[in-house]
Amino acid sequence: MPLCNPYFSERLYDAVLLFAYANSLFDYARNEEQTVSTDRPTRREMDTAFKNAIDFRFRVANEERFRPLYGHFERRHENEADHVEN
């Protein structure tokens, strides 16, 4: 059963996006980069953030319910290969 409530799906997307931006701060915090990237996270970065935000067992047990969230990733974020070309 998918996440039927679009409000919940949007809030979950926002939480994962926040995790993605937090992940991008780690290189800056370790003084490996001079600036923080303000680019929109790629799909791969969003997938990593999703894995950080949601427990593995819960993700696996409810995989079908998160399909709309992956749809948000596909619509709003480009692939890493597309990101490098631009």
PLY file of the C-alpha trace (Angstrom):
ply
format ascii 1.0
element vertex 86
property float x
property float y
property float z
element edge 85
property int vertex1
property int vertex2
end_header
0.00 0.00 0.00
1.62 3.31 -1.06
1.79 6.40 1.08
-1.71 7.64 0.32
-1.40 10.94 2.10
0.37 13.40 -0.24
1.11 15.69 2.71
3.04 12.89 4.44
4.89 12.05 1.25
5.94 15.70 0.82
7.08 15.99 4.46
9.08 12.79 4.16
10.68 14.16 0.98
11.55 17.38 2.85
13.14 15.38 5.68
15.24 13.35 3.23
16.27 16.56 1.42
17.39 17.98 4.76
19.47 14.84 5.37
21.03 15.27 1.91
22.02 18.86 2.66
23.38 17.82 6.07
25.44 15.09 4.38
26.93 17.70 2.05
28.23 19.63 5.06
30.54 16.82 6.23
33.32 17.51 3.70
33.20 21.20 4.63
33.24 20.41 8.36
36.31 18.21 7.93
38.05 21.10 6.10
38.22 19.05 2.89
36.42 21.76 0.91
36.50 25.53 1.17
32.83 26.08 0.34
29.57 24.23 0.75
27.83 23.24 -2.48
24.48 24.90 -3.04
23.63 22.61 -5.95
20.52 20.51 -5.73
21.40 16.97 -4.56
21.56 14.24 -7.20
19.32 11.17 -7.12
22.21 9.16 -5.73
22.71 11.66 -2.90
18.98 11.59 -2.18
19.02 7.79 -2.10
21.90 7.87 0.39
20.07 10.45 2.51
16.93 8.28 2.44
18.96 5.32 3.67
20.33 7.50 6.49
16.89 8.83 7.44
14.88 5.59 7.51
15.83 2.42 9.35
16.85 -0.46 7.05
14.36 -2.97 8.44
11.51 -0.50 8.18
12.48 0.40 4.59
12.59 -3.25 3.53
9.32 -4.13 5.28
7.54 -1.15 3.69
9.31 -0.90 0.33
6.09 -0.57 -1.68
4.91 2.31 0.48
7.94 4.42 -0.41
7.52 4.23 -4.21
5.92 7.72 -4.39
8.97 9.11 -2.62
11.25 7.64 -5.28
8.97 9.30 -7.83
9.75 12.64 -6.19
13.47 11.88 -6.50
13.13 11.06 -10.19
11.11 14.18 -10.99
13.07 16.68 -8.92
16.67 15.47 -9.06
18.92 14.62 -11.96
21.14 11.59 -12.30
24.74 12.03 -11.32
25.83 11.53 -14.95
23.52 14.35 -16.06
24.79 16.49 -13.19
28.43 16.09 -14.28
27.70 16.98 -17.91
26.11 20.34 -16.99
0 1
1 2
2 3
3 4
4 5
5 6
6 7
7 8
8 9
9 10
10 11
11 12
12 13
13 14
14 15
15 16
16 17
17 18
18 19
19 20
20 21
21 22
22 23
23 24
24 25
25 26
26 27
27 28
28 29
29 30
30 31
31 32
32 33
33 34
34 35
35 36
36 37
37 38
38 39
39 40
40 41
41 42
42 43
43 44
44 45
45 46
46 47
47 48
48 49
49 50
50 51
51 52
52 53
53 54
54 55
55 56
56 57
57 58
58 59
59 60
60 61
61 62
62 63
63 64
64 65
65 66
66 67
67 68
68 69
69 70
70 71
71 72
72 73
73 74
74 75
75 76
76 77
77 78
78 79
79 80
80 81
81 82
82 83
83 84
84 85
